[in-house]
Amino acid sequence: VQLVESGGGLVQPGGSLRLSCAASGSIFSFNAMGWYRQAPGKQRELVATITSGGSTNYADSVKGRFTLSRDNAKNTVYLQMNSLKPEDTAVYYCTAARYGNVYWGQGTLVTVSS
């Protein structure tokens, strides 16, 4: 299983970015997919997840600003990030779970700074 993230970069506070995570196979096979992030000097934390049934879960810090969605035809999940704050700066990792196995992408850096 390969997960390839894209879409990171530098954005000003209040701006938006959309992260993409393309899976090497059908995302129907995954029980859940999502995004975690790790800021410098901090532990990796959950950002958002989506189950195979389409249920989503968000960290309190991103509720109302981030939206997770999936395109089954493209085997891709997206994280739309709006109203970005400097504290959103981190490496964002895509993750997928299937029957007890967890897979990770290589990460994409998001920097929110003026």
N, C-alpha and C positions, 0 to 999 in steps of 0.2 A: 504494500500500500504506500503510495506517495501522495503527500499533500503539499501543494505548491502555493504559497501566499504571494500576493502582489498588492500594490496600491499604497504602500507606505510612503512617507516623505515628510517634508517640512511644511507646516501650515501655521498661520497666525491664529492667535486666540480668537474664538468665535467662528472660525472657519470649519470646513467640512472635508472629510475624506471618505472614500469607500474602499474597504479592503475586500479582496477576493481570495478564495481558497478553492483551488481546483483539485479534485481527487482523481487518482489514476483509474478508478473503477466506478461502478454505479454507487451513488450515495444511498440508494435504497437499502444496501446491505449493512449500513451503519445504524446502530441503535440510537446514537446521538452524535451530533457534531457541534462544534462551538469554537470560541475564542478565549484564550487566556492572555494575560500580559504580565510583563516583568519590568519594573522600573529599576534604574540603577540603585543598587544597595538594598533592594527590597525583594521579598518573596514573590514567586509567581502567583497571580490571583485570577480567579474566574471573572470573565467579562460577561459572556452570554453563551447560552446553549440552546439548541433546538433538537427535539426528538424526531424520530422517524414519523411520528404522527403529527408533527408540526407544532407541538407545544414549545413555547419559548420561556426562558428564564434569564433574568438580567441581574447583575450586581446593582445594589442600591445607588452606587456612585454614577451609574450610566443610564439609569431608568429615565425615560423621556427624552434622551439625547441620542442614544444608539438604537439601531434597529437591525436585527438579524433576520436574514431571509435565505431561501434556498431555491435554486433552479435545477430541478431534477434532470431536465433534458441536457443540461450542460455539466452535470455532476459538480456543481459549484455552490458554495455558500458565500454570502456576502455580509459584511458588517458595515452598515451605513453609519457614520459618526458625524453628528452635527454639534454645533455649539461647543467646539473643542476647547479644553482648558489646558493650561501648562501641566497640571497634574495628570493629564492623560498621556503625557510623554512616556513611552515604554517600547519595548519590543513586543509585538503582538504575535502570538502563536495560534495557528489553527490546530484543532485536535478532533479526532474521531474515535469513537468507541464501537467495538463489535465483539460481542460474546466474551467479554472480559479482557479483551486486548485493547490497548490504547495506543493510538498513533499520533505523532506530532509532525508538524511542518518545521521548516528551518527558521521561521520567524521573519517579520518585516518591521523595520523601525519606523515609529511615528514620533515626530518631534513637533511639539506645539510651542512656538516661541515667536515673539515679535522682533 
